[in-house]
Amino acid sequence: MSPSPPFRAAAILIAMLSATTILSQFFRSSTTVIAPELIRDLSLTPEGLGLANSAFFFALLAIQVPVGVLFDRIGVRLTVASLAIVAVGGALMHAIVTTGTGLTVARFLLGLGHGGSFMSTVVLCSHWYPRERWSTVMSWVFALSMLGVVLAGTPLALASEYFGWRAAFVGTAGVSALVGGLFLLLVRDDPPGHVHVARHLESAREAVGGFVEILRLPGLLRVLGLQTVAYAVMASIMGLWAGPYLHDVHGLGVVARGNVLIAMAIGQTLGVLSFGPLDRRFDTRKWIAVAGASVTIAILIGLAIEPRPPTWVAIALLVALCAASSYGVVVVTHARAFYPPRLAGRGATTANMAQLIGCALVPLGTGLIPALFPISASGYAPVAYQWIFATIAITLAFGLAVYLTSLDVKPSAGPMSYDPPDKDRPPPAAEQKR
């Protein structure tokens, strides 16, 4: 691995990783700004909306095992480009659905198609850059990926208003096809000058054994305790509840909701860029993540306390929540430090499975809450949103409690060693500091 990849090659890598993650962010966030329109056009119930949104994340979860194996067997480039075909099909189906069931299937296909998007960033950045720069480089891609949320805001709202949301998804299908083709043509699994080592063709038993080996790495599961819920907080609010909350409680129209979503995306972008280099500055990953999670819980409690705060206060809290919960990039690199390069694909997807479990279950669980309270012609009751925010805060608090028992893996520490046959021994004491 070259410590300093050539600028042109690195720029192409970052651009293509950003493009595929932008699309993933767009599709996972695309229901929030048009949620009232989807509810109207498809006669969706609260549970149906929650299920359709969760379907994207259930699909991401379902495909992580094969993606992890394919990353390690045929490489990231071929895997991501092949999945783009499924994403195109999902976008086209999204444009023609007439029922909640159809919407759920379409979003499931979109999730399958983007099953390798973010993990391709984790794997390729760790192949191309030295470990002390992982958080910083990944933060560039994750920050740029927020353009997808921006596009799912006002631009999607305007497209929906002028052309209809169905036409908008036909256009995104074409963009998905273009990005998938360019990924295949331009991306390389290894940096220039890297001596490619032929991948061992594993049996099915060996492939599954790689996941078992990952799960047995000492201390990893405690880190995954927070990763399970860290991103789920922002995904649930930005991707599902922010739009209906701003519509039902504060009476904002589709374009105004889109503008708020853009502000939230900007807040997350600035948050990711800020959190990215902090682990090197303070030589800790754990305590940066703890600080970010604690602030996020405090903001959720603020939203839960007041049923109908002034609109500007609600918007400010939503933007602040997106900025504070961007600490997830540090948790990702904390987990990445545990697994060896030969299992990079399966390690990344194992960690991502934990994250996706939260992203699927939190929207699904909170989708049951509005039906517990009276629903008026103007939408869900303000008290329902109070309980939604409170439930998400409690969920994050549980994840943080598990993470507090984990061991810090500092950026300054050398590579962690799990040399066979002693795979079960803990990393050197110098690398594990509480």
NUMI-830496 format. One record per residue (C-alpha): residue number from 0; x negated, y negated, z negated. Coordinates in steps of 0.5 Angstrom, whole numbers. Example, Ala and Ser with C-alpha at 12.3 -4.5 7.8 and 13.67 -1.06 7.14 Angstrom:
+-----+-------+-------+-------+
:   k :     x :     y :     z :
+-----+-------+-------+-------+
:   0 :   -25 :     9 :   -16 :
:   1 :   -27 :     2 :   -14 :
+-----+-------+-------+-------+
END
This chain:
+-----+-------+-------+-------+
:   k :     x :     y :     z :
+-----+-------+-------+-------+
:   0 :     0 :     0 :     0 :
:   1 :    -3 :    -7 :     2 :
:   2 :    -3 :   -12 :    -4 :
:   3 :    -1 :   -17 :     1 :
:   4 :     3 :   -15 :     7 :
:   5 :     1 :   -19 :    14 :
:   6 :     6 :   -25 :    14 :
:   7 :    10 :   -24 :    20 :
:   8 :    11 :   -16 :    18 :
:   9 :    13 :   -18 :    11 :
:  10 :    18 :   -24 :    14 :
:  11 :    21 :   -19 :    19 :
:  12 :    22 :   -14 :    13 :
:  13 :    25 :   -19 :     8 :
:  14 :    30 :   -22 :    14 :
:  15 :    32 :   -15 :    16 :
:  16 :    33 :   -13 :     9 :
:  17 :    37 :   -19 :     7 :
:  18 :    41 :   -18 :    13 :
:  19 :    44 :   -12 :    11 :
:  20 :    45 :   -14 :     4 :
:  21 :    48 :   -20 :     6 :
:  22 :    53 :   -16 :    10 :
:  23 :    54 :   -11 :     4 :
:  24 :    56 :   -17 :    -1 :
:  25 :    60 :   -20 :     4 :
:  26 :    65 :   -14 :     5 :
:  27 :    65 :   -12 :    -3 :
:  28 :    67 :   -19 :    -4 :
:  29 :    72 :   -20 :     2 :
:  30 :    78 :   -18 :    -2 :
:  31 :    78 :   -24 :    -7 :
:  32 :    79 :   -30 :    -3 :
:  33 :    84 :   -27 :     1 :
:  34 :    87 :   -22 :    -5 :
:  35 :    94 :   -26 :    -5 :
:  36 :    95 :   -25 :     3 :
:  37 :    93 :   -18 :     2 :
:  38 :    98 :   -17 :    -4 :
:  39 :   103 :   -20 :     1 :
:  40 :   102 :   -17 :     7 :
:  41 :   101 :   -10 :     5 :
:  42 :   106 :   -10 :    -1 :
:  43 :   100 :    -9 :    -6 :
:  44 :   101 :    -7 :   -13 :
:  45 :    96 :   -10 :   -18 :
:  46 :    94 :    -2 :   -19 :
:  47 :    93 :    -2 :   -11 :
:  48 :    89 :    -8 :   -11 :
:  49 :    84 :    -5 :   -16 :
:  50 :    84 :     2 :   -13 :
:  51 :    82 :    -1 :    -6 :
:  52 :    77 :    -6 :    -9 :
:  53 :    74 :     0 :   -13 :
:  54 :    74 :     5 :    -7 :
:  55 :    68 :     1 :    -4 :
:  56 :    64 :     3 :   -10 :
:  57 :    67 :    10 :   -11 :
:  58 :    64 :    11 :    -4 :
:  59 :    57 :     8 :    -5 :
:  60 :    57 :    12 :   -11 :
:  61 :    59 :    18 :    -7 :
:  62 :    54 :    17 :    -2 :
:  63 :    48 :    16 :    -7 :
:  64 :    45 :    23 :    -7 :
:  65 :    45 :    24 :     0 :
:  66 :    42 :    17 :     1 :
:  67 :    37 :    19 :    -4 :
:  68 :    35 :    25 :     0 :
:  69 :    35 :    22 :     6 :
:  70 :    30 :    16 :     4 :
:  71 :    25 :    21 :     2 :
:  72 :    26 :    26 :     8 :
:  73 :    27 :    22 :    14 :
:  74 :    26 :    15 :    11 :
:  75 :    30 :     8 :    10 :
:  76 :    30 :     6 :    17 :
:  77 :    33 :    11 :    20 :
:  78 :    38 :    12 :    14 :
:  79 :    40 :     5 :    14 :
:  80 :    41 :     5 :    22 :
:  81 :    45 :    11 :    22 :
:  82 :    50 :     9 :    16 :
:  83 :    51 :     2 :    20 :
:  84 :    56 :     6 :    25 :
:  85 :    60 :     8 :    19 :
:  86 :    60 :     1 :    17 :
:  87 :    63 :    -1 :    24 :
:  88 :    68 :     4 :    23 :
:  89 :    71 :     1 :    17 :
:  90 :    71 :    -6 :    19 :
:  91 :    75 :    -4 :    25 :
:  92 :    80 :     0 :    21 :
:  93 :    80 :    -6 :    15 :
:  94 :    83 :   -10 :    21 :
:  95 :    89 :    -6 :    23 :
:  96 :    91 :    -3 :    16 :
:  97 :    98 :    -4 :    14 :
:  98 :    99 :     0 :     8 :
:  99 :    95 :     0 :     1 :
: 100 :    93 :     7 :     2 :
: 101 :    90 :     5 :     9 :
: 102 :    86 :    -1 :     6 :
: 103 :    83 :     4 :     1 :
: 104 :    81 :     8 :     6 :
: 105 :    78 :     2 :    10 :
: 106 :    74 :     0 :     4 :
: 107 :    72 :     7 :     3 :
: 108 :    69 :     7 :    10 :
: 109 :    65 :     0 :     9 :
: 110 :    62 :     3 :     2 :
: 111 :    59 :     9 :     5 :
: 112 :    57 :     5 :    11 :
: 113 :    53 :     0 :     6 :
: 114 :    51 :     6 :     1 :
: 115 :    43 :     5 :     3 :
: 116 :    43 :    -3 :     3 :
: 117 :    41 :    -5 :    -3 :
: 118 :    37 :     1 :    -5 :
: 119 :    33 :     0 :     2 :
: 120 :    31 :    -6 :    -2 :
: 121 :    28 :    -3 :    -8 :
: 122 :    25 :     3 :    -4 :
: 123 :    21 :    -2 :     1 :
: 124 :    19 :    -7 :    -3 :
: 125 :    16 :    -2 :    -8 :
: 126 :    12 :     1 :    -2 :
: 127 :    10 :    -6 :     1 :
: 128 :     8 :   -10 :    -5 :
: 129 :     4 :    -9 :   -12 :
: 130 :     8 :    -7 :   -18 :
: 131 :     7 :   -14 :   -21 :
: 132 :    11 :   -17 :   -15 :
: 133 :    17 :   -13 :   -15 :
: 134 :    22 :   -17 :   -19 :
: 135 :    20 :   -23 :   -15 :
: 136 :    20 :   -20 :    -8 :
: 137 :    27 :   -17 :   -10 :
: 138 :    29 :   -23 :   -12 :
: 139 :    28 :   -26 :    -5 :
: 140 :    32 :   -21 :    -2 :
: 141 :    38 :   -21 :    -7 :
: 142 :    38 :   -29 :    -7 :
: 143 :    39 :   -29 :     0 :
: 144 :    44 :   -23 :     0 :
: 145 :    49 :   -28 :    -3 :
: 146 :    50 :   -31 :     3 :
: 147 :    55 :   -26 :     4 :
: 148 :    59 :   -28 :    -2 :
: 149 :    58 :   -35 :     1 :
: 150 :    61 :   -32 :     8 :
: 151 :    67 :   -29 :     4 :
: 152 :    69 :   -35 :     1 :
: 153 :    71 :   -41 :     5 :
: 154 :    69 :   -39 :    12 :
: 155 :    73 :   -33 :    11 :
: 156 :    78 :   -37 :     8 :
: 157 :    78 :   -41 :    14 :
: 158 :    78 :   -36 :    19 :
: 159 :    84 :   -32 :    15 :
: 160 :    88 :   -39 :    16 :
: 161 :    86 :   -40 :    23 :
: 162 :    86 :   -33 :    26 :
: 163 :    88 :   -29 :    21 :
: 164 :    84 :   -24 :    16 :
: 165 :    85 :   -18 :    21 :
: 166 :    81 :   -22 :    27 :
: 167 :    76 :   -24 :    22 :
: 168 :    74 :   -17 :    20 :
: 169 :    74 :   -15 :    28 :
: 170 :    68 :   -20 :    28 :
: 171 :    65 :   -17 :    22 :
: 172 :    65 :   -11 :    26 :
: 173 :    61 :   -13 :    31 :
: 174 :    56 :   -17 :    27 :
: 175 :    55 :   -10 :    23 :
: 176 :    53 :    -7 :    30 :
: 177 :    48 :   -12 :    31 :
: 178 :    45 :   -12 :    25 :
: 179 :    44 :    -4 :    25 :
: 180 :    41 :    -4 :    32 :
: 181 :    36 :    -9 :    30 :
: 182 :    34 :    -5 :    23 :
: 183 :    33 :     1 :    27 :
: 184 :    28 :    -3 :    32 :
: 185 :    25 :    -8 :    27 :
: 186 :    24 :    -5 :    20 :
: 187 :    18 :     0 :    19 :
: 188 :    18 :     4 :    12 :
: 189 :    11 :     3 :    11 :
: 190 :     7 :    -4 :    11 :
: 191 :     2 :    -5 :    17 :
: 192 :    -5 :    -1 :    16 :
: 193 :    -2 :     4 :    11 :
: 194 :    -4 :    11 :    12 :
: 195 :     3 :    15 :    13 :
: 196 :     4 :    22 :    10 :
: 197 :     8 :    27 :    13 :
: 198 :    14 :    28 :     9 :
: 199 :    15 :    35 :     6 :
: 200 :    21 :    38 :     8 :
: 201 :    25 :    40 :     2 :
: 202 :    30 :    46 :     1 :
: 203 :    37 :    44 :    -2 :
: 204 :    35 :    46 :    -9 :
: 205 :    28 :    42 :    -9 :
: 206 :    32 :    36 :    -6 :
: 207 :    37 :    37 :   -12 :
: 208 :    31 :    38 :   -17 :
: 209 :    28 :    31 :   -15 :
: 210 :    35 :    28 :   -18 :
: 211 :    34 :    33 :   -24 :
: 212 :    27 :    31 :   -25 :
: 213 :    29 :    23 :   -25 :
: 214 :    34 :    24 :   -30 :
: 215 :    29 :    28 :   -35 :
: 216 :    24 :    22 :   -35 :
: 217 :    23 :    19 :   -42 :
: 218 :    27 :    13 :   -43 :
: 219 :    30 :    12 :   -37 :
: 220 :    37 :    13 :   -39 :
: 221 :    37 :     8 :   -44 :
: 222 :    35 :     3 :   -39 :
: 223 :    41 :     5 :   -34 :
: 224 :    46 :     4 :   -40 :
: 225 :    45 :    -3 :   -38 :
: 226 :    45 :    -2 :   -31 :
: 227 :    51 :     1 :   -31 :
: 228 :    55 :    -5 :   -33 :
: 229 :    50 :   -11 :   -31 :
: 230 :    52 :   -12 :   -24 :
: 231 :    59 :    -9 :   -25 :
: 232 :    61 :   -15 :   -29 :
: 233 :    59 :   -20 :   -24 :
: 234 :    62 :   -15 :   -18 :
: 235 :    69 :   -15 :   -22 :
: 236 :    70 :   -22 :   -23 :
: 237 :    67 :   -25 :   -16 :
: 238 :    69 :   -19 :   -12 :
: 239 :    76 :   -18 :   -15 :
: 240 :    79 :   -23 :   -21 :
: 241 :    76 :   -30 :   -19 :
: 242 :    81 :   -31 :   -13 :
: 243 :    87 :   -29 :   -17 :
: 244 :    85 :   -32 :   -23 :
: 245 :    84 :   -39 :   -20 :
: 246 :    91 :   -38 :   -16 :
: 247 :    95 :   -35 :   -21 :
: 248 :    93 :   -39 :   -27 :
: 249 :    90 :   -46 :   -24 :
: 250 :    94 :   -46 :   -17 :
: 251 :    88 :   -46 :   -12 :
: 252 :    90 :   -45 :    -5 :
: 253 :    86 :   -41 :    -1 :
: 254 :    81 :   -46 :     2 :
: 255 :    80 :   -48 :    -5 :
: 256 :    79 :   -41 :    -8 :
: 257 :    73 :   -40 :    -2 :
: 258 :    70 :   -47 :    -5 :
: 259 :    69 :   -44 :   -12 :
: 260 :    67 :   -37 :    -9 :
: 261 :    61 :   -41 :    -6 :
: 262 :    60 :   -45 :   -12 :
: 263 :    59 :   -38 :   -16 :
: 264 :    55 :   -35 :   -10 :
: 265 :    50 :   -41 :   -11 :
: 266 :    50 :   -40 :   -18 :
: 267 :    48 :   -33 :   -17 :
: 268 :    43 :   -35 :   -12 :
: 269 :    39 :   -40 :   -17 :
: 270 :    40 :   -35 :   -22 :
: 271 :    37 :   -29 :   -18 :
: 272 :    31 :   -34 :   -16 :
: 273 :    30 :   -36 :   -23 :
: 274 :    30 :   -29 :   -27 :
: 275 :    26 :   -26 :   -21 :
: 276 :    19 :   -29 :   -23 :
: 277 :    20 :   -29 :   -31 :
: 278 :    18 :   -22 :   -32 :
: 279 :    11 :   -24 :   -30 :
: 280 :    11 :   -31 :   -34 :
: 281 :    13 :   -27 :   -40 :
: 282 :    10 :   -20 :   -39 :
: 283 :    17 :   -17 :   -41 :
: 284 :    23 :   -14 :   -37 :
: 285 :    27 :   -12 :   -43 :
: 286 :    28 :   -18 :   -47 :
: 287 :    29 :   -23 :   -41 :
: 288 :    35 :   -18 :   -39 :
: 289 :    37 :   -18 :   -46 :
: 290 :    38 :   -26 :   -46 :
: 291 :    41 :   -26 :   -40 :
: 292 :    46 :   -20 :   -42 :
: 293 :    48 :   -24 :   -49 :
: 294 :    49 :   -31 :   -45 :
: 295 :    54 :   -27 :   -40 :
: 296 :    58 :   -24 :   -46 :
: 297 :    58 :   -31 :   -49 :
: 298 :    61 :   -34 :   -43 :
: 299 :    66 :   -28 :   -42 :
: 300 :    69 :   -29 :   -49 :
: 301 :    70 :   -37 :   -47 :
: 302 :    74 :   -35 :   -42 :
: 303 :    78 :   -30 :   -46 :
: 304 :    79 :   -35 :   -52 :
: 305 :    83 :   -40 :   -48 :
: 306 :    89 :   -38 :   -43 :
: 307 :    89 :   -44 :   -39 :
: 308 :    83 :   -48 :   -40 :
: 309 :    82 :   -54 :   -35 :
: 310 :    81 :   -52 :   -28 :
: 311 :    74 :   -56 :   -28 :
: 312 :    72 :   -52 :   -35 :
: 313 :    74 :   -45 :   -32 :
: 314 :    70 :   -46 :   -25 :
: 315 :    64 :   -49 :   -29 :
: 316 :    65 :   -42 :   -34 :
: 317 :    65 :   -38 :   -27 :
: 318 :    59 :   -41 :   -24 :
: 319 :    55 :   -40 :   -30 :
: 320 :    57 :   -33 :   -31 :
: 321 :    54 :   -32 :   -24 :
: 322 :    48 :   -35 :   -26 :
: 323 :    47 :   -32 :   -33 :
: 324 :    49 :   -25 :   -30 :
: 325 :    43 :   -25 :   -25 :
: 326 :    39 :   -22 :   -30 :
: 327 :    40 :   -15 :   -26 :
: 328 :    34 :   -16 :   -22 :
: 329 :    30 :   -15 :   -28 :
: 330 :    34 :    -9 :   -30 :
: 331 :    33 :    -6 :   -23 :
: 332 :    25 :    -7 :   -23 :
: 333 :    25 :    -4 :   -30 :
: 334 :    28 :     2 :   -28 :
: 335 :    24 :     3 :   -22 :
: 336 :    18 :     3 :   -26 :
: 337 :    20 :     9 :   -29 :
: 338 :    20 :    14 :   -23 :
: 339 :    14 :    16 :   -18 :
: 340 :    13 :    14 :   -11 :
: 341 :    14 :    21 :    -8 :
: 342 :    21 :    20 :   -11 :
: 343 :    22 :    13 :   -10 :
: 344 :    29 :    14 :    -6 :
: 345 :    32 :    19 :   -11 :
: 346 :    30 :    15 :   -16 :
: 347 :    33 :     8 :   -13 :
: 348 :    39 :    12 :   -12 :
: 349 :    40 :    15 :   -19 :
: 350 :    39 :     8 :   -22 :
: 351 :    44 :     6 :   -17 :
: 352 :    49 :    11 :   -18 :
: 353 :    49 :     9 :   -26 :
: 354 :    51 :     2 :   -23 :
: 355 :    56 :     4 :   -18 :
: 356 :    60 :     8 :   -24 :
: 357 :    61 :     1 :   -27 :
: 358 :    62 :    -2 :   -21 :
: 359 :    68 :     3 :   -19 :
: 360 :    71 :     4 :   -26 :
: 361 :    71 :    -3 :   -29 :
: 362 :    75 :    -6 :   -23 :
: 363 :    80 :     0 :   -24 :
: 364 :    80 :     0 :   -31 :
: 365 :    82 :    -8 :   -31 :
: 366 :    87 :    -7 :   -25 :
: 367 :    91 :    -3 :   -30 :
: 368 :    92 :    -9 :   -35 :
: 369 :    96 :   -14 :   -31 :
: 370 :   102 :    -9 :   -31 :
: 371 :   102 :    -9 :   -39 :
: 372 :   105 :   -17 :   -39 :
: 373 :   110 :   -20 :   -35 :
: 374 :   109 :   -22 :   -28 :
: 375 :   112 :   -28 :   -25 :
: 376 :   113 :   -31 :   -18 :
: 377 :   107 :   -35 :   -19 :
: 378 :   103 :   -29 :   -20 :
: 379 :   100 :   -25 :   -26 :
: 380 :   101 :   -28 :   -33 :
: 381 :    95 :   -32 :   -36 :
: 382 :    94 :   -27 :   -42 :
: 383 :    93 :   -22 :   -37 :
: 384 :    87 :   -25 :   -35 :
: 385 :    85 :   -26 :   -42 :
: 386 :    85 :   -19 :   -44 :
: 387 :    81 :   -18 :   -37 :
: 388 :    75 :   -22 :   -39 :
: 389 :    75 :   -19 :   -46 :
: 390 :    75 :   -12 :   -44 :
: 391 :    69 :   -14 :   -39 :
: 392 :    66 :   -17 :   -45 :
: 393 :    67 :   -11 :   -49 :
: 394 :    64 :    -6 :   -44 :
: 395 :    58 :   -11 :   -43 :
: 396 :    57 :   -11 :   -50 :
: 397 :    57 :    -3 :   -51 :
: 398 :    52 :    -3 :   -45 :
: 399 :    47 :    -8 :   -48 :
: 400 :    47 :    -4 :   -55 :
: 401 :    45 :     2 :   -51 :
: 402 :    39 :    -2 :   -47 :
: 403 :    37 :    -5 :   -54 :
: 404 :    34 :     2 :   -56 :
: 405 :    30 :     2 :   -49 :
: 406 :    22 :     1 :   -49 :
: 407 :    20 :    -5 :   -45 :
: 408 :    15 :    -3 :   -39 :
: 409 :    11 :    -9 :   -38 :
: 410 :     9 :   -12 :   -31 :
: 411 :     2 :   -12 :   -34 :
: 412 :     2 :    -5 :   -35 :
: 413 :    -1 :     0 :   -30 :
: 414 :     2 :     5 :   -26 :
: 415 :     6 :    10 :   -31 :
: 416 :     4 :    17 :   -30 :
: 417 :     8 :    23 :   -30 :
: 418 :     3 :    28 :   -27 :
: 419 :     5 :    36 :   -27 :
: 420 :     6 :    40 :   -30 :
: 421 :     7 :    35 :   -36 :
: 422 :    13 :    32 :   -33 :
: 423 :    17 :    31 :   -40 :
: 424 :    11 :    27 :   -43 :
: 425 :    13 :    20 :   -45 :
: 426 :     8 :    15 :   -41 :
: 427 :     2 :    12 :   -45 :
: 428 :     4 :     8 :   -51 :
: 429 :     0 :     2 :   -48 :
: 430 :     6 :     2 :   -43 :
: 431 :    12 :     3 :   -48 :
: 432 :    13 :    -3 :   -52 :
: 433 :    19 :    -4 :   -56 :
+-----+-------+-------+-------+
END
